């Protein structure tokens, strides 16, 4: 499975040395962590944990290396943004979604997690941001974000402009989420239908990859007679998998179990840790992850890899990554596309 690593330059931190001056310790970011979703071929949980020495990673088709550390994500703080597309979800589902989301705490969403709720209805997006993952506060946040949808349903001939641009709004949510701490996850409850957005699929996935955001989606159009995704659903599913997530089916009868399954998937991702590659370059770098002797569905999230600045490269006392354990970037790879900045 390939993901995108975007190199970002660090500001210079060295100061001119003075004779007899007290030595200064300079600290540079070196370790990189990548969340990786690992399921069986049928998209179910694997029966047992995977040992660290079975993972391998490769950059831009370069040599395969073992990560220096691998573990389950478990209780790492999550910063979750949930986008409720009221235009595509059934009323029965939305009427209960406040209780469904509130019910995730404390078993599936933990006290250290933060949640933001965004509701798209007609031509507007209302939101409540950065609330603790506590049942009462989550329910209030969902009800507040859906207040315009609730008010409109009570009117017989309420005006509604359906020209809301889904990809543009998801890009806005992505930008807001990119500034927050924790494992960043964007969950879109939508069928993916877009209405003439300025952003396209490449824009959104590029921004998410740069910010280290994983996109999941819950498709409220299921169940239905056809087993194939519509073109709009296919685009949203692609965006999810390119950023390390996936699309799940959602219906009113399965909403609670599906939301629980989603959060459990996030908790059960693997965190692969490795030293920063010694020869990174600006632009997008593709990372591939494989597991020895396991046929699995693997989707890797992305993160920013800090590039060494001139001071760090020139510093005679800099401690460089251990060459034998740091992944090497393939220098003969094709021309790279510059990172998309949120």
ABEGO torsion letter per residue (X at the ends): XBBBBBBBBBBBABBBBBBGBBBBBBBBBABBBBBBBBBBAAGBBBABBBBAAABBBBBGGBBBBBBABBBBAEABBBBBBBBBBAAABBAAAAAAAAAAAAAAOAAABBAABBBBBBBBBEABBBBBBGBBBBAAAAAAAAAAAAAAAAAAAABABBBBBAABBAAAAAAAAAAAAAABBEBBBBBBBBAGBBBGBABBAAAAAAAAAAAGBBBBBBBAAOBBABABBBAAAAAAAAAAAAAGBBBBBBBAAAAAAAAAAAAAAAAABBBBBBBBBAABBBEBBBBBBBBBGBBBBBBBBBBBBBBBBAAAAABAABBBBBAAABBBBBAABBBBBBBBBX
